[in-house]
């Protein structure tokens, strides 16, 4: 089956080796010899239009017609006529009888892209074709039989459309006999480098220019971007860079010019204190805690320096310092129950200090050490290195299991091990 998948990739120009992509190709090839209806799900720009061709070319219908129809591009008033045909005089402008797409595709395959855009009345006609192979032209009372394989695709959640009453539930289950899910580009991070190289090579050959060379850091930015437009967006960005940039060596600064939000696309968002907030992962919770700790330490240092300069009474009378004390007190009451008591009650008695000379050298050292330790612990690179080391140790150096535990690809893990010089 692996050799068959590679053959299909070469035949249709599919780039990538991600597990989700290869599973989608495998399902398409397995269902192709049957006459089952297929529903392809995937975001816009993921390449859904390639899979109906794979199904048709590997089926017994491969020598018959293959017709692709974009249901969202046909006006609602004419879509029944386009799909099922019409008789002469059926409506204004119908000067002759006309075959519809289903009739033309008899014995072959019809691909209905954006099937969720079909009007409810057309959905009823389509359901009848799927169940009995029968249809009636617009303006006719004569039933006709056809033998056609239907493959549909959508970039919306049809289950939500069913609940909203915009899509018939019986038609959904009839179309969804075999579902194929095309993964978005953000779940195929290891394929981004191959796709970028392919697109830059294509445009270089087309216009006689040297191919692009991308730095490792710039590639990490591309891999970390969410790509809402998926492969189509990546292709457009690659072509823009190739045509506009004179320097063929792509740096992070060049990438940022074309994807200005690239640096913040993957970071957790911090909500206001009064708003409820949910986190998608433990890593986001860790970021939130670290950011809050850094802010608290900055506020505390400001308060301490102010007290050392002006005295405790003068410093505490300032409105901004009063608010800092209130915030810190509120956070203390919400500390975890397992926090050791010694950390709650020990430390320099700042509130009793009247003058800077009240601080002995030991207490000053404690403050300086604390500052240095907190700054070091907030290094995300150190945290990432520590987590990778722990994962490798947990799985006895087995990188595949460690990568799965960390939620990253093996290729990314290899790069991180080399980058941080981790002994693995």
Secondary structure as UniProt FT lines:
FT   HELIX           2..12
FT   HELIX           19..32
FT   STRAND          38..41
FT   TURN            44..45
FT   HELIX           49..57
FT   TURN            60..63
FT   STRAND          66..70
FT   HELIX           71..73
FT   TURN            76..78
FT   HELIX           79..84
FT   TURN            88..89
FT   TURN            92..93
FT   HELIX           101..104
FT   TURN            105..107
FT   STRAND          109..113
FT   HELIX           115..117
FT   HELIX           120..132
FT   STRAND          134..136
FT   STRAND          143..145
FT   STRAND          149..154
FT   HELIX           158..163
FT   TURN            164..165
FT   HELIX           169..175
FT   TURN            176..177
FT   STRAND          178..181
FT   HELIX           185..187
FT   HELIX           189..207
FT   STRAND          213..214
FT   HELIX           216..224
FT   TURN            228..229
FT   HELIX           230..244
FT   STRAND          249..250
FT   HELIX           252..258
FT   TURN            260..266
FT   TURN            273..274
FT   HELIX           282..310
FT   HELIX           312..317
FT   HELIX           319..333
FT   TURN            337..338
FT   HELIX           341..345
FT   HELIX           350..352
FT   HELIX           356..358
FT   HELIX           361..377
FT   HELIX           380..394
FT   TURN            395..397
FT   HELIX           399..406
FT   HELIX           410..420
//
